[in-house]
Amino acid sequence: MRSRRFFVVGLLLALVVAGVGSYYASSHPDGLEFVAEETGFLDSADDPKTADSPFADYQTAGVDNDRLSGGLAGVAGVALVLVLAGGLAYAVRRRTPADTSTGPTD
């Protein structure tokens, strides 16, 4: 029960940080892009292959409100990481062998 509460509190905290905190994140989240802009070679870069994806550029496609768009992208990221990490943990978990003993035979 204690570990379940810890998991739920951690999940809620991650969702709040991703949903609310993402709005207050740096306006230059990608260091390479920022340096490219500062040094003047950003215009020579090709568009990324994922430029038309639903969560490109840390925003949610089809949502006009910047705060909501970034928050939804953050929450979706938390959900995706949770699913991937949960699936990996499930795949590599330790399994206890089935008890096949029938007890002592006398």
N, C-alpha and C positions, 0 to 999 in steps of 0.2 A: 504494500500500500504506500509506503514511504517513497519508493522509487517511482511509482506512478505519479505521485504528486510532484516530485522533482521534475519528471519528464513534462508534465502539463505546464508547470510554471516556466520551465525553460522554453517550451514551444511558444507559449503566449508572449514571453519576453522577446524571443526572436521575431515573432510576427509584428510586435509593436515597434521594435527597432527597425525592421525592414519596411513596415508600412508608414511609419511617421518619420523616423530618422532619415530615411532616404531623401526626403524633401530638403533637409538641411545639409545634405552632403555637398561636397565641393562641386562647383560648376565645371570643373575640369577633372572628372573622375579617372580618365585614362591618361596616365602620365606621358605616354609616347605621343598621343595626339596633341597634348598641350605643348610639348617641346617642339613638335613639328610645326605647330601654329606660330610659336614664338620665334623659331628660326627661319620661317618663311617657306618651308617645303610641303606644307599640308595640302596645297592645291594640286600637287603632282601625284598624290596618292590615289589609288583606285578605290572605288567603293567596296566595302567588304561584301563577301558572298552572302552574308546574313542580313544585309541592309533592309530587306523587305520582310523580315521575320516579325512575329507579333510583339516581341520585346526588344527590338533593336534600339540601340542608343539609350538604354536604361529607361525606356518609356513603354507604355502599352498602346499598341496600335488601335485607333478608333476612339480613344478617350482624349477629349480636348483639354480637360483640366489638368494642368501640369502636375499639381500636387497629387491628385487622384491617380493619374497615369503612372507616375514614379512609384507611388505606394503600392499599386496593384502589381507592378513589375517586381518590386521587392518581395511582396507576399508570395507571388508565383515562384520566385527564386527559392524562398524558404521551403515551400511545398515540394519543389523539385528535388532539392537537396535531401529533404526528409524521406521522400520516396526512394531515392537512390541509396541513401545510407541505410534505410530500413530494409530494403531489398538485399543489399550486400550483407547486412548483419543476419538476416534470415537465412541467406544462402550458406554462410559459413558458421552458423551456430553449432554448438556442441549438442549432439544428440545422445541421450542416455539409451543404452541398449535395452531392449525389451527383456523383462524378467522371464526367462524360459525355464527356470527351475521349478520342479514340482514338489520340492521339499525333501526331507530325508526319507530314504526307503529302508525300512527294517524288515 
